[in-house]
Amino acid sequence: MKNIEELLLSLIAEDNRYYFIYSLTDKLFCYANTSFESFFGIRSGDKSINKLTRIIHPDDVRRLKKYLPFLRQGNSLTDFEFRTILPNEKTCILSLYARIDNSLDKELFLGYVTDITTIKEDIDYLNELNDKKDSILHILLHDLGGPLGNIKNLSRLLNERLKSLNEEDIQKIITSIEKNSKMSIQIINDFVGRQNP
């Protein structure tokens, strides 16, 4: 029967997050789960971290190094976003959770990485759609502003002066209200027609 640690390791081994333990003391990877090995091409026992730093954006490597003193004070790094540039030139955005542990008489940098590329792309796409929606609504409101303003003013005029206006003037105002209403409806129909060809 497996013990708790073996069960936990088997779960981590199958997880799609990239788990790792890197010995800062020995300068080698003590542990890398299957996902980490597949994504970064680094296995447990690999001594070179250069393979990893070559695919991480140089600015992000520098930013991460600045956090080492913070981590050495017993703090955890959560949601540290960084970019990787894979050999196929694809850029991925990853999120790192990490800490430094000294309990085994070695300085171990350990944590996991989550690929958030799709989430970031979806957020960018939704922001783009939201910007388009705002732009379209602004244009629609601007286009409708004239006819609706005219309807409002003519209705107010008709209401205020109904008793003093003759039938011909009343008819002109009603015709103008009808014309502006039709114009507003046409603007809406044109807009809907453009959106749903």
Secondary structure, DSSP 8 states (H G I E B T S, - for coil): ---HHHHHHHHHHH-SSEEEEEETTTTEEEEE-HHHHHHH---TT---SHHHHHHB-HHHHHHHHHTHHHHHTT--EEEEEEEEE-TTS-EEEEEEEEEEE-TTSS-EEEEEEEE-HHHHHHHHHHHHHHHHHHHHHHHHHHHHHHHHHHHHHHHHHHHHHTTTS-HHHHHHHHHHHHHHHHHHHHHHHHHHHHH--
